[in-house]
Amino acid sequence: MSPIIARLAARRAANIAGRRQFSGMQNLRSFARSFEAHPFERLPVANNSQGADWGKQAKRVASQGAIFIPGMLLVLGWPALAKTGLDGHI
């Protein structure tokens, strides 16, 4: 290989290696920023935040409990129901 081509190849390899530097801190920072709702989200200055709607929260918990509690009783209590219902007649 000629010295000119070797020198150009070495410079090109150095430029490529210079562009490919990875920083662990940059990777961690970008990973942490991916959890943000919006990277440029600002807190409102002109007005106060809206209050909590506790009625809506109570309705949500009650509707979920109306399905979850009987469902869990059925899932966890079917052996007792089977024992009582079959009463040893298998």
N, C-alpha and C positions, 0 to 999 in steps of 0.2 A: 504494500500500500504506500502511496506516495506521502511525503510529509505534509503536503497541503491538505490532502483529503483526510489524513489522520487528525490534523489540527482542527479542521472543520467538524469532523465527527465528535471530537472531544468537546468542542464548544457547544455543539447541539445537545450532547448528552448532559452537559452541565446545566444548560438552560432548562431542559426538560426536568431534571432532578430538582432544580431550584423552584420550579412551579408546582411540584408535587409534595411540598412539605406539609405534613399533617401535624396539627397540634392537638394534643389530648384535651387541653382546656377548651379549645374551640369546639371540638366534638361534644364535650360535656355541656357546654353552654347552649349549643344548638339543640341538643337533646332536651335540656331543661326548658328551653323556649318553646318546644313543640307542645308542651302541656298547657301553655297559656291560651286563654280564650281568643285573644287577638294580640299580636305583638305590639300594636301601637294603641292599645286601649287606654283611655285616659279617664280619670275620675271626674264626674261632672262638678263644675265650679259654680255654675249659674243657678242650679237648683239642688234640692236635697233628694236623696234616694227615696224610692217608694217604700212605704211600710209593708210589713208582712201581712198576707191575707190568711189569717188563722182559720177562718171558716172554710176556706178552700182546702187547707191542709187537713183539717178534721174530717171533711167529707172524703178526701182521698184515703186517709188511714182507715176510716170506717168501711169504705167500699172494698178495700183490699183485705181487711180483716174478715168481712162477710164471706169471702171466697177462701181465704187462707186457713182460717181456724177450722171450718168443717172439713176442708180438704185434708188437713193434717190429721184430724181425728179419724178420718176414713183410712188414710194411708197407714197410720200407726195403730189403729184400733181394729183392723180387719181380723187379726187372729182371735181376739176376744169375741168378736161378733160371730166368727165361724164356729168357735167352740160352743158358744151359747146356742146358735141356730142349729147346728148339726147334732149337738148333744150326744156325741158318741155313736151316731148312726152311719158310720162309713164302713 
